[in-house]
Amino acid sequence: MLKYKAAVVVLLLSTGSPLAASSDAWQEFAATVQEKCLAAAESVIEAPQAVVDPYGSERFGLAIVTGKAKGADTTISHICVMDKETQAAELGSELAADQVTVEAGK
């Protein structure tokens, strides 16, 4: 029984949690996600803005990038994912303003 309790304690301590990291670390993470996602969107969005999920998922940083489509007079958004390990960012397909509405805070 003691081995079982020890295994449970080790398991609980090894699981990731947003509470486990410092506030500064999460702010730095969000800034990295924003930087990478804005860079990924520069080719399709004029002056893109990002709304960043402050913690992301277990493996990915997440954001919605929005702005005026390059070469068009319409607002679009893209879901952006950034691999936490490699920091490579990718955009999902274009989402029109009637599909999603995003207001980036200042």
C-alpha positions in Angstrom: 0.0 0.0 0.0 2.9 2.4 0.8 4.3 1.8 -2.7 1.0 2.7 -4.2 0.7 5.9 -2.3 4.3 6.8 -3.2 3.5 6.2 -6.9 0.5 8.4 -6.7 2.5 11.2 -5.1 5.2 11.0 -7.8 2.6 11.0 -10.5 0.9 14.0 -9.1 4.1 15.9 -8.8 5.2 15.1 -12.3 2.1 16.4 -14.1 2.3 19.9 -15.5 0.2 22.7 -14.2 -0.1 26.4 -15.0 0.2 27.0 -11.3 3.7 25.3 -11.2 5.4 28.1 -13.2 6.0 31.6 -12.1 4.0 34.5 -13.4 7.1 35.9 -15.1 7.7 32.6 -17.0 4.1 32.5 -18.3 4.4 36.2 -19.4 7.6 35.3 -21.2 5.9 32.3 -22.8 2.9 34.4 -24.0 5.3 37.0 -25.4 7.1 34.3 -27.4 3.9 32.9 -28.7 2.8 36.4 -29.8 6.2 37.1 -31.5 6.2 33.8 -33.4 2.5 33.9 -34.4 2.7 37.5 -35.6 5.8 36.6 -37.7 3.9 33.7 -39.2 1.0 35.9 -40.1 2.9 38.8 -41.7 2.7 37.2 -45.2 -1.1 37.1 -45.1 -2.3 39.9 -42.7 -1.4 43.6 -42.7 -0.4 44.8 -39.2 -1.5 41.6 -37.5 -2.6 41.5 -33.9 -2.6 38.4 -31.7 -4.8 37.3 -28.7 -2.7 34.7 -26.9 -4.0 31.9 -24.7 -1.9 32.6 -21.6 -1.0 28.9 -21.0 -1.7 27.1 -24.2 -2.2 23.3 -24.3 0.2 20.7 -23.0 2.3 20.8 -26.2 1.4 24.0 -27.9 1.2 27.7 -27.4 -2.1 29.0 -28.9 -3.2 32.3 -30.3 -5.7 33.9 -32.7 -4.1 36.3 -35.1 -6.4 38.9 -36.8 -6.2 41.9 -39.1 -6.8 43.1 -42.6 -6.1 40.6 -45.3 -3.2 41.5 -47.5 -4.5 42.6 -50.9 -8.1 42.8 -49.8 -10.4 45.0 -47.8 -11.6 42.4 -45.4 -10.7 41.3 -41.8 -9.6 37.8 -41.3 -8.3 35.6 -38.5 -6.1 32.6 -38.2 -5.6 30.2 -35.4 -1.9 29.9 -34.6 -0.2 27.0 -32.9 3.4 27.2 -31.6 5.2 24.0 -30.6 6.5 24.5 -27.1 9.6 22.4 -27.7 10.7 23.7 -31.1 8.9 27.1 -31.0 7.9 26.6 -34.6 4.6 28.4 -35.3 1.9 27.4 -37.9 -1.3 29.1 -39.0 -4.6 27.3 -39.6 -6.8 28.2 -42.6 -8.2 31.7 -43.0 -11.3 32.5 -41.0 -13.6 35.2 -42.3 -15.0 37.9 -40.0 -18.4 36.3 -40.1 -16.9 33.1 -38.7 -15.0 34.5 -35.8 -14.8 37.9 -34.2 -11.7 38.9 -32.3 -10.9 42.2 -30.5 -7.3 42.4 -29.5 -6.7 44.4 -26.3 -4.2 47.1 -26.1 
